[in-house]
Amino acid sequence: MAHDALSATPHLLGFITELDFDQAEEEFPGIGSFYEHCGRKPNTFLELVWQFEDALAAATRDARHRGVHGSRM
């Protein structure tokens, strides 16, 4: 992942910032890419995790919905 641009001016405030994304990826695979593509950048890592988890849950619901309803079409 290209951290150079993010590392120069960290946006996330708090104990965990963009500088820690390598470690964050170990616990939350894909969170760095998710952050790079966020339309609304969160202010803290906790907000980022909430957005990331919500997006994963929505994708799971959508996939489950398509699987159930897609079989009838």
Secondary structure, DSSP 8 states (H G I E B T S, - for coil): ---HHHHHS---BSSS-GGGHHHHHHHSTTHHHHHHT-SS--SBHHHHHHHHHHHHHHHHHHHHHHHHHHTT-
